[in-house]
Structures are given as structure tokens and as C-alpha cells.
């Protein structure tokens, strides 16, 4: 419980993963999010509250649909996935595999073309 109430400790744990650290170094925007205690508190609250998590996921899905509908939006989302989401998922899977807790893999999106 005290772990979930300490954003700085959560940030330290997240940043202890070398893959995550590398992604944050190449994407300063993510570093800013991880350094924002309010954002970390909101993420920790969502982890504890399934209803809040569902609402945040719905909001995120709608935001992604809005971006995708914009000219060039799909290509931008594909780049973000390939540059951030896939490497982060792979890094987390590698960390889980090294701890013996199983792993998941992420497949890259196909090369995006203009829609």
C-alpha cells in the first residue's frame, strides 16, 4: 500500500528497467510524464480502481480514434507504436522473462502508408 502511495518510488522502479530507461532517454516527453507526481498518482489510482481504469481506457481509445481520423494520423500512431510502445512492451517482457514470470511479445505494426 505504501508503495502505491509513493510516486517517486514507483518512478524509480519503472526506471530501473534498462529498456524503459532507454526509451525515456530517446523520448523526453515520457520522462516528463514519469516525473509528474500527479500523473503517477493518477496511474496508481487507476491500477487500484477498475472503474477508473476502464474510463481511462475508453478515453484513450477515443483519443486514438480522433488522431487516426486526422490526415496523417494513422502514420503518426504507427510511428509512436514502433518507437515507443513496442520497445517498451519488449523490454517489460524481457524483464519478466529474466525474473521467470513469463513473457509477452509485441509484434510491430506493418509499415504504415498514407490513408
N, CA, C and O atoms as a Tinker XYZ file with bonds, in Angstrom:
   460  protein
     1  N      0.831000   -1.195000    0.000000    73     2
     2  CA     0.000000    0.000000    0.000000    64     1     3
     3  C      0.872000    1.254000    0.000000    63     2     4     5
     4  O      0.607000    2.190000   -0.755000    81     3
     5  N      1.899000    1.281000    0.830000    73     3     6
     6  CA     2.748000    2.474000    0.866000    64     5     7
     7  C      3.491000    2.659000   -0.451000    63     6     8     9
     8  O      3.780000    3.789000   -0.843000    81     7
     9  N      3.802000    1.564000   -1.136000    73     7    10
    10  CA     4.448000    1.643000   -2.439000    64     9    11
    11  C      3.560000    2.391000   -3.424000    63    10    12    13
    12  O      4.039000    3.238000   -4.179000    81    11
    13  N      2.272000    2.079000   -3.418000    73    11    14
    14  CA     1.344000    2.705000   -4.351000    64    13    15
    15  C      1.096000    4.177000   -4.021000    63    14    16    17
    16  O      0.594000    4.920000   -4.865000    81    15
    17  N      1.436000    4.602000   -2.820000    73    15    18
    18  CA     1.243000    5.998000   -2.428000    64    17    19
    19  C      2.502000    6.838000   -2.605000    63    18    20    21
    20  O      2.519000    8.015000   -2.246000    81    19
    21  N      3.551000    6.241000   -3.153000    73    19    22
    22  CA     4.823000    6.938000   -3.295000    64    21    23
    23  C      5.201000    7.027000   -4.775000    63    22    24    25
    24  O      5.833000    6.113000   -5.303000    81    23
    25  N      4.821000    8.120000   -5.451000    73    23    26
    26  CA     5.104000    8.238000   -6.884000    64    25    27
    27  C      6.595000    8.171000   -7.222000    63    26    28    29
    28  O      6.968000    7.617000   -8.256000    81    27
    29  N      7.432000    8.720000   -6.374000    73    27    30
    30  CA     8.868000    8.707000   -6.665000    64    29    31
    31  C      9.435000    7.290000   -6.607000    63    30    32    33
    32  O     10.283000    6.930000   -7.424000    81    31
    33  N      8.981000    6.497000   -5.666000    73    31    34
    34  CA     9.425000    5.106000   -5.587000    64    33    35
    35  C      8.945000    4.328000   -6.814000    63    34    36    37
    36  O      9.694000    3.525000   -7.371000    81    35
    37  N      7.706000    4.562000   -7.235000    73    35    38
    38  CA     7.183000    3.905000   -8.431000    64    37    39
    39  C      8.011000    4.315000   -9.659000    63    38    40    41
    40  O      8.333000    3.479000  -10.503000    81    39
    41  N      8.345000    5.591000   -9.749000    73    39    42
    42  CA     9.153000    6.063000  -10.867000    64    41    43
    43  C     10.515000    5.377000  -10.865000    63    42    44    45
    44  O     11.006000    4.968000  -11.917000    81    43
    45  N     11.119000    5.251000   -9.701000    73    43    46
    46  CA    12.423000    4.595000   -9.592000    64    45    47
    47  C     12.344000    3.137000  -10.030000    63    46    48    49
    48  O     13.236000    2.637000  -10.715000    81    47
    49  N     11.281000    2.468000   -9.634000    73    47    50
    50  CA    11.112000    1.068000  -10.026000    64    49    51
    51  C     10.936000    0.949000  -11.542000    63    50    52    53
    52  O     11.522000    0.065000  -12.166000    81    51
    53  N     10.144000    1.824000  -12.126000    73    51    54
    54  CA     9.928000    1.791000  -13.574000    64    53    55
    55  C     11.236000    2.082000  -14.298000    63    54    56    57
    56  O     11.571000    1.413000  -15.276000    81    55
    57  N     11.970000    3.075000  -13.823000    73    55    58
    58  CA    13.211000    3.474000  -14.486000    64    57    59
    59  C     14.345000    2.478000  -14.259000    63    58    60    61
    60  O     15.385000    2.581000  -14.909000    81    59
    61  N     14.171000    1.527000  -13.360000    73    59    62
    62  CA    15.216000    0.531000  -13.144000    64    61    63
    63  C     15.296000   -0.458000  -14.307000    63    62    64    65
    64  O     16.282000   -1.184000  -14.429000    81    63
    65  N     14.275000   -0.496000  -15.160000    73    63    66
    66  CA    14.293000   -1.360000  -16.336000    64    65    67
    67  C     15.123000   -0.666000  -17.419000    63    66    68    69
    68  O     14.779000    0.438000  -17.842000    81    67
    69  N     16.211000   -1.298000  -17.874000    73    67    70
    70  CA    17.073000   -0.659000  -18.872000    64    69    71
    71  C     16.342000   -0.309000  -20.170000    63    70    72    73
    72  O     16.634000    0.721000  -20.777000    81    71
    73  N     15.413000   -1.134000  -20.599000    73    71    74
    74  CA    14.671000   -0.842000  -21.839000    64    73    75
    75  C     13.819000    0.406000  -21.664000    63    74    76    77
    76  O     13.761000    1.249000  -22.559000    81    75
    77  N     13.166000    0.529000  -20.531000    73    75    78
    78  CA    12.337000    1.702000  -20.259000    64    77    79
    79  C     13.226000    2.938000  -20.175000    63    78    80    81
    80  O     12.895000    3.988000  -20.726000    81    79
    81  N     14.343000    2.808000  -19.490000    73    79    82
    82  CA    15.268000    3.941000  -19.351000    64    81    83
    83  C     15.738000    4.413000  -20.727000    63    82    84    85
    84  O     15.815000    5.617000  -20.972000    81    83
    85  N     16.052000    3.484000  -21.623000    73    83    86
    86  CA    16.489000    3.833000  -22.969000    64    85    87
    87  C     15.386000    4.553000  -23.735000    63    86    88    89
    88  O     15.652000    5.540000  -24.421000    81    87
    89  N     14.163000    4.072000  -23.625000    73    87    90
    90  CA    13.038000    4.711000  -24.318000    64    89    91
    91  C     12.815000    6.115000  -23.776000    63    90    92    93
    92  O     12.569000    7.044000  -24.546000    81    91
    93  N     12.898000    6.279000  -22.468000    73    91    94
    94  CA    12.699000    7.596000  -21.856000    64    93    95
    95  C     13.802000    8.558000  -22.290000    63    94    96    97
    96  O     13.547000    9.742000  -22.514000    81    95
    97  N     15.024000    8.047000  -22.407000    73    95    98
    98  CA    16.122000    8.910000  -22.849000    64    97    99
    99  C     15.918000    9.388000  -24.284000    63    98   100   101
   100  O     16.294000   10.509000  -24.626000    81    99
   101  N     15.321000    8.536000  -25.125000    73    99   102
   102  CA    15.116000    8.945000  -26.514000    64   101   103
   103  C     13.772000    9.648000  -26.729000    63   102   104   105
   104  O     13.521000   10.185000  -27.808000    81   103
   105  N     12.910000    9.646000  -25.710000    73   103   106
   106  CA    11.607000   10.313000  -25.792000    64   105   107
   107  C     11.396000   11.130000  -24.515000    63   106   108   109
   108  O     10.757000   10.654000  -23.577000    81   107
   109  N     11.926000   12.348000  -24.472000    73   107   110
   110  CA    11.853000   13.158000  -23.253000    64   109   111
   111  C     10.432000   13.402000  -22.755000    63   110   112   113
   112  O     10.227000   13.652000  -21.567000    81   111
   113  N      9.443000   13.331000  -23.659000    73   111   114
   114  CA     8.059000   13.530000  -23.231000    64   113   115
   115  C      7.647000   12.467000  -22.219000    63   114   116   117
   116  O      6.920000   12.757000  -21.269000    81   115
   117  N      8.113000   11.238000  -22.423000    73   115   118
   118  CA     7.794000   10.170000  -21.477000    64   117   119
   119  C      8.466000   10.417000  -20.129000    63   118   120   121
   120  O      7.898000   10.127000  -19.076000    81   119
   121  N      9.674000   10.953000  -20.176000    73   119   122
   122  CA    10.366000   11.295000  -18.939000    64   121   123
   123  C      9.594000   12.340000  -18.155000    63   122   124   125
   124  O      9.528000   12.293000  -16.927000    81   123
   125  N      9.011000   13.286000  -18.881000    73   123   126
   126  CA     8.217000   14.320000  -18.213000    64   125   127
   127  C      6.986000   13.720000  -17.553000    63   126   128   129
   128  O      6.613000   14.124000  -16.452000    81   127
   129  N      6.356000   12.761000  -18.215000    73   127   130
   130  CA     5.178000   12.101000  -17.635000    64   129   131
   131  C      5.575000   11.335000  -16.383000    63   130   132   133
   132  O      4.891000   11.414000  -15.362000    81   131
   133  N      6.678000   10.591000  -16.456000    73   131   134
   134  CA     7.116000    9.805000  -15.296000    64   133   135
   135  C      7.593000   10.697000  -14.156000    63   134   136   137
   136  O      7.597000   10.273000  -13.000000    81   135
   137  N      7.990000   11.915000  -14.465000    73   135   138
   138  CA     8.452000   12.841000  -13.432000    64   137   139
   139  C      7.314000   13.647000  -12.817000    63   138   140   141
   140  O      7.518000   14.368000  -11.840000    81   139
   141  N      6.131000   13.530000  -13.379000    73   139   142
   142  CA     4.982000   14.286000  -12.894000    64   141   143
   143  C      4.266000   13.484000  -11.798000    63   142   144   145
   144  O      3.612000   12.487000  -12.103000    81   143
   145  N      4.378000   13.900000  -10.531000    73   143   146
   146  CA     3.762000   13.138000   -9.445000    64   145   147
   147  C      2.248000   12.985000   -9.595000    63   146   148   149
   148  O      1.689000   11.959000   -9.209000    81   147
   149  N      1.579000   14.003000  -10.154000    73   147   150
   150  CA     0.130000   13.898000  -10.337000    64   149   151
   151  C     -0.223000   12.805000  -11.340000    63   150   152   153
   152  O     -1.175000   12.052000  -11.132000    81   151
   153  N      0.537000   12.717000  -12.421000    73   151   154
   154  CA     0.298000   11.664000  -13.410000    64   153   155
   155  C      0.558000   10.286000  -12.804000    63   154   156   157
   156  O     -0.194000    9.341000  -13.043000    81   155
   157  N      1.620000   10.182000  -12.025000    73   155   158
   158  CA     1.940000    8.890000  -11.396000    64   157   159
   159  C      0.847000    8.502000  -10.401000    63   158   160   161
   160  O      0.456000    7.337000  -10.332000    81   159
   161  N      0.353000    9.470000   -9.633000    73   159   162
   162  CA    -0.734000    9.176000   -8.683000    64   161   163
   163  C     -1.989000    8.710000   -9.418000    63   162   164   165
   164  O     -2.657000    7.767000   -8.992000    81   163
   165  N     -2.302000    9.381000  -10.528000    73   163   166
   166  CA    -3.474000    9.002000  -11.304000    64   165   167
   167  C     -3.312000    7.582000  -11.849000    63   166   168   169
   168  O     -4.261000    6.800000  -11.814000    81   167
   169  N     -2.135000    7.242000  -12.345000    73   167   170
   170  CA    -1.888000    5.897000  -12.858000    64   169   171
   171  C     -1.994000    4.861000  -11.744000    63   170   172   173
   172  O     -2.544000    3.779000  -11.947000    81   171
   173  N     -1.468000    5.192000  -10.568000    73   171   174
   174  CA    -1.543000    4.252000   -9.443000    64   173   175
   175  C     -2.986000    4.094000   -8.972000    63   174   176   177
   176  O     -3.402000    2.993000   -8.609000    81   175
   177  N     -3.746000    5.179000   -8.974000    73   175   178
   178  CA    -5.153000    5.099000   -8.591000    64   177   179
   179  C     -5.918000    4.240000   -9.587000    63   178   180   181
   180  O     -6.772000    3.444000   -9.195000    81   179
   181  N     -5.620000    4.395000  -10.862000    73   179   182
   182  CA    -6.288000    3.584000  -11.889000    64   181   183
   183  C     -5.949000    2.102000  -11.713000    63   182   184   185
   184  O     -6.786000    1.235000  -11.964000    81   183
   185  N     -4.729000    1.821000  -11.286000    73   183   186
   186  CA    -4.345000    0.431000  -11.055000    64   185   187
   187  C     -5.143000   -0.183000   -9.905000    63   186   188   189
   188  O     -5.384000   -1.390000   -9.882000    81   187
   189  N     -5.545000    0.651000   -8.960000    73   187   190
   190  CA    -6.326000    0.159000   -7.811000    64   189   191
   191  C     -7.818000    0.170000   -8.064000    63   190   192   193
   192  O     -8.561000   -0.546000   -7.394000    81   191
   193  N     -8.272000    0.967000   -9.014000    73   191   194
   194  CA    -9.696000    1.190000   -9.221000    64   193   195
   195  C    -10.104000    0.733000  -10.625000    63   194   196   197
   196  O     -9.874000    1.454000  -11.596000    81   195
   197  N    -10.705000   -0.453000  -10.746000    73   195   198
   198  CA   -11.060000   -0.965000  -12.078000    64   197   199
   199  C    -11.998000   -0.049000  -12.861000    63   198   200   201
   200  O    -11.870000    0.056000  -14.081000    81   199
   201  N    -12.928000    0.608000  -12.195000    73   199   202
   202  CA   -13.839000    1.511000  -12.901000    64   201   203
   203  C    -13.084000    2.696000  -13.496000    63   202   204   205
   204  O    -13.342000    3.105000  -14.628000    81   203
   205  N    -12.161000    3.233000  -12.732000    73   203   206
   206  CA   -11.354000    4.349000  -13.224000    64   205   207
   207  C    -10.481000    3.881000  -14.400000    63   206   208   209
   208  O    -10.324000    4.606000  -15.383000    81   207
   209  N     -9.919000    2.679000  -14.296000    73   207   210
   210  CA    -9.094000    2.138000  -15.375000    64   209   211
   211  C     -9.917000    1.993000  -16.652000    63   210   212   213
   212  O     -9.449000    2.352000  -17.732000    81   211
   213  N    -11.127000    1.476000  -16.539000    73   211   214
   214  CA   -11.993000    1.332000  -17.705000    64   213   215
   215  C    -12.293000    2.686000  -18.343000    63   214   216   217
   216  O    -12.254000    2.821000  -19.566000    81   215
   217  N    -12.590000    3.681000  -17.522000    73   215   218
   218  CA   -12.878000    5.021000  -18.046000    64   217   219
   219  C    -11.653000    5.610000  -18.741000    63   218   220   221
   220  O    -11.773000    6.216000  -19.806000    81   219
   221  N    -10.484000    5.434000  -18.146000    73   219   222
   222  CA    -9.265000    5.947000  -18.767000    64   221   223
   223  C     -8.997000    5.237000  -20.099000    63   222   224   225
   224  O     -8.541000    5.863000  -21.055000    81   223
   225  N     -9.278000    3.942000  -20.159000    73   223   226
   226  CA    -9.078000    3.199000  -21.404000    64   225   227
   227  C    -10.061000    3.661000  -22.480000    63   226   228   229
   228  O     -9.691000    3.782000  -23.648000    81   227
   229  N    -11.300000    3.916000  -22.095000    73   227   230
   230  CA   -12.279000    4.436000  -23.057000    64   229   231
   231  C    -11.843000    5.800000  -23.583000    63   230   232   233
   232  O    -11.918000    6.061000  -24.783000    81   231
   233  N    -11.388000    6.666000  -22.681000    73   231   234
   234  CA   -10.918000    7.994000  -23.093000    64   233   235
   235  C     -9.727000    7.879000  -24.044000    63   234   236   237
   236  O     -9.652000    8.589000  -25.047000    81   235
   237  N     -8.802000    6.982000  -23.721000    73   235   238
   238  CA    -7.629000    6.778000  -24.563000    64   237   239
   239  C     -8.031000    6.248000  -25.939000    63   238   240   241
   240  O     -7.525000    6.715000  -26.959000    81   239
   241  N     -8.936000    5.279000  -25.965000    73   239   242
   242  CA    -9.397000    4.735000  -27.248000    64   241   243
   243  C    -10.031000    5.821000  -28.107000    63   242   244   245
   244  O     -9.795000    5.875000  -29.313000    81   243
   245  N    -10.827000    6.679000  -27.497000    73   243   246
   246  CA   -11.465000    7.756000  -28.251000    64   245   247
   247  C    -10.424000    8.741000  -28.777000    63   246   248   249
   248  O    -10.524000    9.203000  -29.913000    81   247
   249  N     -9.436000    9.059000  -27.962000    73   247   250
   250  CA    -8.380000    9.977000  -28.400000    64   249   251
   251  C     -7.605000    9.376000  -29.576000    63   250   252   253
   252  O     -7.269000   10.084000  -30.526000    81   251
   253  N     -7.325000    8.084000  -29.512000    73   251   254
   254  CA    -6.614000    7.424000  -30.615000    64   253   255
   255  C     -7.458000    7.427000  -31.893000    63   254   256   257
   256  O     -6.932000    7.649000  -32.984000    81   255
   257  N     -8.760000    7.183000  -31.760000    73   255   258
   258  CA    -9.640000    7.236000  -32.929000    64   257   259
   259  C     -9.652000    8.643000  -33.529000    63   258   260   261
   260  O     -9.641000    8.800000  -34.750000    81   259
   261  N     -9.675000    9.654000  -32.677000    73   259   262
   262  CA    -9.662000   11.038000  -33.162000    64   261   263
   263  C     -8.373000   11.343000  -33.926000    63   262   264   265
   264  O     -8.407000   11.965000  -34.987000    81   263
   265  N     -7.242000   10.904000  -33.383000    73   263   266
   266  CA    -5.958000   11.138000  -34.056000    64   265   267
   267  C     -5.909000   10.376000  -35.376000    63   266   268   269
   268  O     -5.463000   10.908000  -36.393000    81   267
   269  N     -6.371000    9.124000  -35.354000    73   267   270
   270  CA    -6.335000    8.302000  -36.561000    64   269   271
   271  C     -7.163000    8.908000  -37.689000    63   270   272   273
   272  O     -6.820000    8.749000  -38.860000    81   271
   273  N     -8.247000    9.599000  -37.349000    73   271   274
   274  CA    -9.117000   10.166000  -38.377000    64   273   275
   275  C     -8.545000   11.434000  -39.012000    63   274   276   277
   276  O     -9.048000   11.896000  -40.036000    81   275
   277  N     -7.511000   11.990000  -38.418000    73   275   278
   278  CA    -6.875000   13.193000  -38.967000    64   277   279
   279  C     -5.940000   12.801000  -40.109000    63   278   280   281
   280  O     -5.402000   11.694000  -40.099000    81   279
   281  N     -5.733000   13.673000  -41.089000    73   279   282
   282  CA    -4.781000   13.361000  -42.165000    64   281   283
   283  C     -3.390000   13.073000  -41.589000    63   282   284   285
   284  O     -2.837000   13.886000  -40.848000    81   283
   285  N     -2.843000   11.929000  -41.930000    73   283   286
   286  CA    -1.521000   11.529000  -41.437000    64   285   287
   287  C     -1.550000   10.966000  -40.032000    63   286   288   289
   288  O     -0.512000   10.555000  -39.511000    81   287
   289  N     -2.707000   10.938000  -39.411000    73   287   290
   290  CA    -2.808000   10.468000  -38.031000    64   289   291
   291  C     -2.436000    9.006000  -37.857000    63   290   292   293
   292  O     -1.747000    8.642000  -36.903000    81   291
   293  N     -2.892000    8.168000  -38.779000    73   291   294
   294  CA    -2.560000    6.739000  -38.678000    64   293   295
   295  C     -1.053000    6.534000  -38.747000    63   294   296   297
   296  O     -0.491000    5.752000  -37.980000    81   295
   297  N     -0.404000    7.235000  -39.665000    73   295   298
   298  CA     1.050000    7.099000  -39.793000    64   297   299
   299  C      1.755000    7.549000  -38.522000    63   298   300   301
   300  O      2.723000    6.923000  -38.090000    81   299
   301  N      1.273000    8.626000  -37.927000    73   299   302
   302  CA     1.870000    9.105000  -36.678000    64   301   303
   303  C      1.689000    8.070000  -35.563000    63   302   304   305
   304  O      2.627000    7.795000  -34.814000    81   303
   305  N      0.496000    7.501000  -35.453000    73   303   306
   306  CA     0.254000    6.479000  -34.433000    64   305   307
   307  C      1.134000    5.256000  -34.663000    63   306   308   309
   308  O      1.645000    4.671000  -33.708000    81   307
   309  N      1.311000    4.868000  -35.914000    73   307   310
   310  CA     2.168000    3.723000  -36.222000    64   309   311
   311  C      3.612000    4.010000  -35.810000    63   310   312   313
   312  O      4.284000    3.144000  -35.249000    81   311
   313  N      4.089000    5.230000  -36.090000    73   311   314
   314  CA     5.450000    5.594000  -35.667000    64   313   315
   315  C      5.576000    5.571000  -34.152000    63   314   316   317
   316  O      6.563000    5.065000  -33.618000    81   315
   317  N      4.585000    6.112000  -33.458000    73   315   318
   318  CA     4.631000    6.116000  -31.994000    64   317   319
   319  C      4.651000    4.687000  -31.449000    63   318   320   321
   320  O      5.379000    4.390000  -30.502000    81   319
   321  N      3.855000    3.810000  -32.046000    73   319   322
   322  CA     3.842000    2.419000  -31.613000    64   321   323
   323  C      5.219000    1.794000  -31.814000    63   322   324   325
   324  O      5.762000    1.167000  -30.905000    81   323
   325  N      5.775000    1.967000  -32.998000    73   323   326
   326  CA     7.067000    1.345000  -33.307000    64   325   327
   327  C      8.218000    1.961000  -32.523000    63   326   328   329
   328  O      9.183000    1.267000  -32.205000    81   327
   329  N      8.135000    3.252000  -32.206000    73   327   330
   330  CA     9.216000    3.929000  -31.495000    64   329   331
   331  C      9.116000    3.816000  -29.983000    63   330   332   333
   332  O     10.132000    3.858000  -29.290000    81   331
   333  N      7.889000    3.670000  -29.460000    73   331   334
   334  CA     7.697000    3.713000  -28.008000    64   333   335
   335  C      7.027000    2.451000  -27.468000    63   334   336   337
   336  O      7.615000    1.737000  -26.657000    81   335
   337  N      5.821000    2.179000  -27.907000    73   335   338
   338  CA     5.029000    1.111000  -27.296000    64   337   339
   339  C      5.650000   -0.269000  -27.476000    63   338   340   341
   340  O      5.773000   -1.019000  -26.507000    81   339
   341  N      6.042000   -0.614000  -28.697000    73   339   342
   342  CA     6.604000   -1.935000  -28.934000    64   341   343
   343  C      7.915000   -2.140000  -28.166000    63   342   344   345
   344  O      8.066000   -3.166000  -27.504000    81   343
   345  N      8.877000   -1.190000  -28.231000    73   343   346
   346  CA    10.105000   -1.390000  -27.453000    64   345   347
   347  C      9.847000   -1.477000  -25.945000    63   346   348   349
   348  O     10.517000   -2.235000  -25.243000    81   347
   349  N      8.876000   -0.701000  -25.447000    73   347   350
   350  CA     8.585000   -0.765000  -24.021000    64   349   351
   351  C      7.991000   -2.126000  -23.658000    63   350   352   353
   352  O      8.367000   -2.716000  -22.645000    81   351
   353  N      7.075000   -2.620000  -24.469000    73   351   354
   354  CA     6.477000   -3.931000  -24.214000    64   353   355
   355  C      7.543000   -5.020000  -24.290000    63   354   356   357
   356  O      7.548000   -5.948000  -23.481000    81   355
   357  N      8.443000   -4.906000  -25.260000    73   355   358
   358  CA     9.518000   -5.889000  -25.377000    64   357   359
   359  C     10.439000   -5.838000  -24.153000    63   358   360   361
   360  O     10.857000   -6.879000  -23.644000    81   359
   361  N     10.750000   -4.644000  -23.691000    73   359   362
   362  CA    11.599000   -4.503000  -22.510000    64   361   363
   363  C     10.942000   -5.076000  -21.266000    63   362   364   365
   364  O     11.601000   -5.720000  -20.449000    81   363
   365  N      9.649000   -4.843000  -21.123000    73   363   366
   366  CA     8.931000   -5.394000  -19.970000    64   365   367
   367  C      8.877000   -6.918000  -20.064000    63   366   368   369
   368  O      9.012000   -7.606000  -19.053000    81   367
   369  N      8.679000   -7.450000  -21.276000    73   367   370
   370  CA     8.640000   -8.898000  -21.469000    64   369   371
   371  C     10.001000   -9.509000  -21.139000    63   370   372   373
   372  O     10.070000  -10.564000  -20.509000    81   371
   373  N     11.082000   -8.852000  -21.562000    73   371   374
   374  CA    12.422000   -9.336000  -21.248000    64   373   375
   375  C     12.666000   -9.329000  -19.749000    63   374   376   377
   376  O     13.252000  -10.266000  -19.207000    81   375
   377  N     12.220000   -8.277000  -19.079000    73   375   378
   378  CA    12.390000   -8.198000  -17.623000    64   377   379
   379  C     11.590000   -9.300000  -16.942000    63   378   380   381
   380  O     12.075000   -9.928000  -16.000000    81   379
   381  N     10.366000   -9.537000  -17.412000    73   379   382
   382  CA     9.537000  -10.591000  -16.830000    64   381   383
   383  C     10.167000  -11.957000  -17.072000    63   382   384   385
   384  O     10.168000  -12.808000  -16.183000    81   383
   385  N     10.700000  -12.168000  -18.268000    73   383   386
   386  CA    11.327000  -13.450000  -18.593000    64   385   387
   387  C     12.571000  -13.671000  -17.730000    63   386   388   389
   388  O     12.835000  -14.793000  -17.298000    81   387
   389  N     13.325000  -12.617000  -17.481000    73   387   390
   390  CA    14.535000  -12.768000  -16.669000    64   389   391
   391  C     14.202000  -13.061000  -15.208000    63   390   392   393
   392  O     15.010000  -13.643000  -14.484000    81   391
   393  N     12.997000  -12.651000  -14.779000    73   391   394
   394  CA    12.550000  -12.966000  -13.419000    64   393   395
   395  C     11.823000  -14.302000  -13.378000    63   394   396   397
   396  O     11.477000  -14.794000  -12.304000    81   395
   397  N     11.592000  -14.893000  -14.561000    73   395   398
   398  CA    10.902000  -16.176000  -14.612000    64   397   399
   399  C      9.407000  -16.059000  -14.422000    63   398   400   401
   400  O      8.763000  -17.021000  -14.002000    81   399
   401  N      8.834000  -14.889000  -14.726000    73   399   402
   402  CA     7.391000  -14.709000  -14.538000    64   401   403
   403  C      6.633000  -14.797000  -15.836000    63   402   404   405
   404  O      5.473000  -14.391000  -15.906000    81   403
   405  N      7.274000  -15.325000  -16.876000    73   403   406
   406  CA     6.600000  -15.427000  -18.167000    64   405   407
   407  C      6.884000  -14.185000  -18.979000    63   406   408   409
   408  O      7.510000  -13.237000  -18.505000    81   407
   409  N      6.415000  -14.208000  -20.203000    73   407   410
   410  CA     6.647000  -13.038000  -21.047000    64   409   411
   411  C      5.548000  -12.919000  -22.075000    63   410   412   413
   412  O      4.832000  -13.872000  -22.385000    81   411
   413  N      5.446000  -11.730000  -22.583000    73   411   414
   414  CA     4.557000  -11.474000  -23.703000    64   413   415
   415  C      5.385000  -10.770000  -24.746000    63   414   416   417
   416  O      6.352000  -10.083000  -24.417000    81   415
   417  N      5.024000  -10.931000  -25.979000    73   415   418
   418  CA     5.772000  -10.240000  -27.022000    64   417   419
   419  C      4.834000   -9.338000  -27.783000    63   418   420   421
   420  O      3.621000   -9.550000  -27.809000    81   419
   421  N      5.400000   -8.348000  -28.390000    73   419   422
   422  CA     4.601000   -7.444000  -29.201000    64   421   423
   423  C      5.121000   -7.504000  -30.619000    63   422   424   425
   424  O      6.330000   -7.486000  -30.852000    81   423
   425  N      4.225000   -7.572000  -31.541000    73   423   426
   426  CA     4.605000   -7.582000  -32.949000    64   425   427
   427  C      4.524000   -6.164000  -33.482000    63   426   428   429
   428  O      3.572000   -5.444000  -33.180000    81   427
   429  N      5.511000   -5.749000  -34.275000    73   427   430
   430  CA     5.445000   -4.391000  -34.822000    64   429   431
   431  C      4.298000   -4.274000  -35.816000    63   430   432   433
   432  O      3.899000   -5.248000  -36.454000    81   431
   433  N      3.786000   -3.064000  -35.929000    73   431   434
   434  CA     2.764000   -2.800000  -36.923000    64   433   435
   435  C      3.382000   -2.881000  -38.304000    63   434   436   437
   436  O      4.575000   -2.620000  -38.462000    81   435
   437  N      2.596000   -3.236000  -39.302000    73   435   438
   438  CA     3.135000   -3.196000  -40.664000    64   437   439
   439  C      3.500000   -1.760000  -41.023000    63   438   440   441
   440  O      2.979000   -0.811000  -40.437000    81   439
   441  N      4.378000   -1.614000  -41.967000    73   439   442
   442  CA     4.792000   -0.285000  -42.380000    64   441   443
   443  C      3.570000    0.509000  -42.809000    63   442   444   445
   444  O      2.778000    0.066000  -43.641000    81   443
   445  N      3.437000    1.670000  -42.236000    73   443   446
   446  CA     2.260000    2.496000  -42.493000    64   445   447
   447  C      2.381000    3.195000  -43.839000    63   446   448   449
   448  O      3.462000    3.625000  -44.240000    81   447
   449  N      1.266000    3.296000  -44.516000    73   447   450
   450  CA     1.201000    4.063000  -45.749000    64   449   451
   451  C      0.141000    5.127000  -45.572000    63   450   452   453
   452  O     -0.678000    5.048000  -44.657000    81   451
   453  N      0.152000    6.099000  -46.424000    73   451   454
   454  CA    -0.799000    7.193000  -46.297000    64   453   455
   455  C     -2.211000    6.678000  -46.531000    63   454   456   457
   456  O     -2.474000    5.939000  -47.479000    81   455
   457  N     -3.102000    7.082000  -45.652000    73   455   458
   458  CA    -4.514000    6.703000  -45.778000    64   457   459
   459  C     -5.271000    7.780000  -46.468000    63   458   460
   460  O     -6.478000    7.653000  -46.671000    81   459
